[in-house]
Amino acid sequence: MTTRREVAQWLTASLAAAGLARARARDDAKEDAKADVVVVGAGAFGAWTAKALLDRGRRVVLIDAYGPGNSLSSSGDQSRISRSNYGANALYAEWAAKSREAWLALERRARTPVFVPSGVAAFDKAASREVAAALEVLRQLRIPIEQLSPGRAMQRFPQFHVEADETVLYEPHGGTLYARAALQALVADMRGPRFKYRLDAVRPPEVTQDLESIETASGARIAASEFVFACGPWLPKLFPQLLGRRIRSIRAEAYFLRIPPGSRLYEASAMPTWMDNCVPDAFGMPDLEARGCKVAVDVAEPPMDPDSGDRRPTAEFGDAVRAYVRRRIPGLADAPVAEARVCQYEMTPNEDYLLDRHPGALNVWIAGGGSGHGYKNGPMVGQYMAGLIERRVQPIAAFTFAAHPAE
Ligand SMILES: Cc1cc2nc3c(=O)[nH]c(=O)nc-3n(C[C@H](O)[C@H](O)[C@H](O)COP(=O)(O)OP(=O)(O)OC[C@H]3O[C@@H](n4cnc5c(N)ncnc54)[C@H](O)[C@@H]3O)c2cc1C
C-alpha cells in the first residue's frame, strides 16, 4: 500500500523533474537563440549541409524528427553505392569523386568504418551511348575506369553472368558507404559550442514572407537567420503546395540473400558493388556485416508515405529479385532471403536534385529530390547549399525550381 510519505516523495520527484525539463527547455531556447542557420532533417543532405555551415563558422541547429539515418529515412539503409560513373553527366561524376574524399576524411576522423573499397561494376549494353560517354567523362576527370568484355568480366568476377552483347565498366575507386552508420558518425562528429542537434519534429511552416522562426512538435519556437529544409521524402508533406507535384515518394525493397555457407566469393574483397543498367534499376552489394548479398530491383513505382507506408516486403518485389538473381548471379539463384527491408525514393521528374531557395522567401532553402542517387553526394550537396546560403556560389541551373516545373 502506498503511504502518504511515498506520495509526497513521488510528488517532490515529479515536480523536480518538471522543473528540470523547464530549465532544459530554457537552456535549449537560449542556445537556439544564437543559431545562424536551422537545418531541418539529418539525412545525407541535411547533415552534410550542417557540417559545411559549421566548418564555415556558422552557428547551426540541426533537427530531426526520428534521428540521423533513422529506419524510415532514405539515408537510413545499411549501404549506398559511391560511384562516379554517371554516363554523360560530368557534374555528378565530379561531385561523387569530391564527396568520396569527404567520406574518407569522416572515416579517419570518426574512426569508424564508412567506406568499403569494394569497387563498383556497371553492367550496360555494349552498344549503349552512355558507356562511351562515361568513358570520355571519367578519362577527362582522371577517374580510373576499366572496360571489361563479358569473358574478362566473368573471369575476374565469377559471381556474375554477363551476356555476349553486354559490357562492364569497373570503377576501382568506387565503393560502398555504410549509410546509417556514417550519418550517425557525422552528427556525433559535429560537437562544439556552435552546434546543437535536437530530436524534434518541425511543423510545416507557412512561408508567405521571410521566415523568422520555426515551431516544433514539442512546442519550441526556434529563431534563426536562415532555414534549410532537407527532409527527403517528407518535403511534400511540409510544403504540399510547392513540392506536392515536384517530389514523389515511391517504394523500394532491398533483399539480403544468404550466401553459401563458408563461401568467401561474395565478400567485398572478391565481389564488387554493382549497378545494372541492362535491367531497370537493379543494383546490389557484396556480403557486408555478414548480412548477405544485398539485391534490389524496382518493379513498379507504388507511392509510399514515409511515416505510415507499410514496410512489410511484398511478393512482387521479392519475385523480381529472384528472377533477376537467377540470370545475373547464378550462384545465388536459390539462396534463401536472410533479411528484407522497405525504403522509399524521393524522385523528381527528371531525377536531378532540387537545391534552391524557396520561391516565397529569401531565407528559406530546400535541399531534396535525391532521386535514388543522392546519398554519395551528400558532402558536395552540403558545400553547395552552404555556398548558396552565403551567396557565394552561382546557382546551378539543373538544381533550380525553374528546372523542376510542377508536374
Ligand atoms: C533503395 C534505395 C537505394 C538507393 N541507393 C543509392 C545509392 O546506391 N547511392 C546513392 O548515392 N544514393 C542512393 N539512394 C538515394 C539516397 O539514399 C537518397 O537520395 C538520400 O539518402 C536522401 O537523403 P536526404 O537527406 O535528402 O533524405 P533522408 O535521408 O530521408 O533524410 C530526411 C530527414 O528529414 C527528417 N525529417 C523529415 N521531416 C521532418 C520534420 N518535419 N522535422 C524534423 N525532421 C524531419 C527525417 O527524419 C529524415 O531523417 C537510394 C535510395 C533508395 C531508397
The ligand as an SDF file (V2000), in Angstrom:
LIG
                    3D

 53 58  0  0  0  0  0  0  0  0999 V2000
   16.5410    1.7420  -52.1470 C   0  0  0  0  0  0  0  0  0  0  0  0
   17.3930    2.9640  -52.3440 C   0  0  0  0  0  0  0  0  0  0  0  0
   18.6610    2.8310  -52.8530 C   0  0  0  0  0  0  0  0  0  0  0  0
   19.4590    3.9340  -53.0250 C   0  0  0  0  0  0  0  0  0  0  0  0
   20.7330    3.7670  -53.4780 N   0  0  0  0  0  0  0  0  0  0  0  0
   21.5650    4.8040  -53.5250 C   0  0  0  0  0  0  0  0  0  0  0  0
   22.9240    4.5970  -53.8330 C   0  0  0  0  0  0  0  0  0  0  0  0
   23.3590    3.4680  -54.0380 O   0  0  0  0  0  0  0  0  0  0  0  0
   23.7530    5.6830  -53.8660 N   0  0  0  0  0  0  0  0  0  0  0  0
   23.2990    6.9270  -53.6070 C   0  0  0  0  0  0  0  0  0  0  0  0
   24.0940    7.8670  -53.6810 O   0  0  0  0  0  0  0  0  0  0  0  0
   22.0010    7.1550  -53.2910 N   0  0  0  0  0  0  0  0  0  0  0  0
   21.1270    6.1220  -53.2370 C   0  0  0  0  0  0  0  0  0  0  0  0
   19.8290    6.3070  -52.8990 N   0  0  0  0  0  0  0  0  0  0  0  0
   19.3260    7.6770  -52.6820 C   0  0  0  0  0  0  0  0  0  0  0  0
   19.7160    8.2270  -51.3440 C   0  0  0  0  0  0  0  0  0  0  0  0
   19.5030    7.2680  -50.3340 O   0  0  0  0  0  0  0  0  0  0  0  0
   18.8920    9.4870  -51.0720 C   0  0  0  0  0  0  0  0  0  0  0  0
   18.9590   10.3550  -52.1970 O   0  0  0  0  0  0  0  0  0  0  0  0
   19.4370   10.2300  -49.8580 C   0  0  0  0  0  0  0  0  0  0  0  0
   19.6470    9.3440  -48.7850 O   0  0  0  0  0  0  0  0  0  0  0  0
   18.4380   11.3190  -49.4790 C   0  0  0  0  0  0  0  0  0  0  0  0
   18.8980   11.9820  -48.3230 O   0  0  0  0  0  0  0  0  0  0  0  0
   18.0340   13.1560  -47.7210 P   0  0  0  0  0  0  0  0  0  0  0  0
   18.8510   13.7390  -46.6440 O   0  0  0  0  0  0  0  0  0  0  0  0
   17.5330   14.0510  -48.7920 O   0  0  0  0  0  0  0  0  0  0  0  0
   16.6950   12.4450  -47.1360 O   0  0  0  0  0  0  0  0  0  0  0  0
   16.5160   11.4790  -45.8740 P   0  0  0  0  0  0  0  0  0  0  0  0
   17.6670   10.5830  -45.7050 O   0  0  0  0  0  0  0  0  0  0  0  0
   15.1870   10.8440  -45.9880 O   0  0  0  0  0  0  0  0  0  0  0  0
   16.5100   12.4600  -44.6380 O   0  0  0  0  0  0  0  0  0  0  0  0
   15.4450   13.3170  -44.3490 C   0  0  0  0  0  0  0  0  0  0  0  0
   15.3970   13.5030  -42.8460 C   0  0  0  0  0  0  0  0  0  0  0  0
   14.4300   14.5120  -42.5340 O   0  0  0  0  0  0  0  0  0  0  0  0
   13.8340   14.1660  -41.3080 C   0  0  0  0  0  0  0  0  0  0  0  0
   12.5390   14.8720  -41.2300 N   0  0  0  0  0  0  0  0  0  0  0  0
   11.5070   14.7500  -42.0820 C   0  0  0  0  0  0  0  0  0  0  0  0
   10.5020   15.5740  -41.7290 N   0  0  0  0  0  0  0  0  0  0  0  0
   10.9210   16.2290  -40.6120 C   0  0  0  0  0  0  0  0  0  0  0  0
   10.3410   17.2090  -39.7770 C   0  0  0  0  0  0  0  0  0  0  0  0
    9.1070   17.6830  -40.0000 N   0  0  0  0  0  0  0  0  0  0  0  0
   11.0450   17.6590  -38.7130 N   0  0  0  0  0  0  0  0  0  0  0  0
   12.2970   17.1920  -38.4720 C   0  0  0  0  0  0  0  0  0  0  0  0
   12.8990   16.2500  -39.2460 N   0  0  0  0  0  0  0  0  0  0  0  0
   12.2310   15.7820  -40.3050 C   0  0  0  0  0  0  0  0  0  0  0  0
   13.6880   12.6450  -41.3910 C   0  0  0  0  0  0  0  0  0  0  0  0
   13.5490   12.0380  -40.1240 O   0  0  0  0  0  0  0  0  0  0  0  0
   14.9850   12.2440  -42.1000 C   0  0  0  0  0  0  0  0  0  0  0  0
   15.9950   11.8660  -41.1880 O   0  0  0  0  0  0  0  0  0  0  0  0
   18.9810    5.2270  -52.7160 C   0  0  0  0  0  0  0  0  0  0  0  0
   17.6950    5.3610  -52.1970 C   0  0  0  0  0  0  0  0  0  0  0  0
   16.9070    4.2520  -52.0040 C   0  0  0  0  0  0  0  0  0  0  0  0
   15.5470    4.4210  -51.4400 C   0  0  0  0  0  0  0  0  0  0  0  0
  1  2  1  0
  2  3  1  0
  2 52  2  0
  3  4  2  0
  4  5  1  0
  4 50  1  0
  5  6  2  0
  6  7  1  0
  6 13  1  0
  7  8  2  0
  7  9  1  0
  9 10  1  0
 10 11  2  0
 10 12  1  0
 12 13  2  0
 13 14  1  0
 14 15  1  0
 14 50  1  0
 15 16  1  0
 16 17  1  0
 16 18  1  0
 18 19  1  0
 18 20  1  0
 20 21  1  0
 20 22  1  0
 22 23  1  0
 23 24  1  0
 24 25  2  0
 24 26  1  0
 24 27  1  0
 27 28  1  0
 28 29  2  0
 28 30  1  0
 28 31  1  0
 31 32  1  0
 32 33  1  0
 33 34  1  0
 33 48  1  0
 34 35  1  0
 35 36  1  0
 35 46  1  0
 36 37  1  0
 36 45  1  0
 37 38  2  0
 38 39  1  0
 39 40  1  0
 39 45  2  0
 40 41  1  0
 40 42  2  0
 42 43  1  0
 43 44  2  0
 44 45  1  0
 46 47  1  0
 46 48  1  0
 48 49  1  0
 50 51  2  0
 51 52  1  0
 52 53  1  0
M  END
$$$$
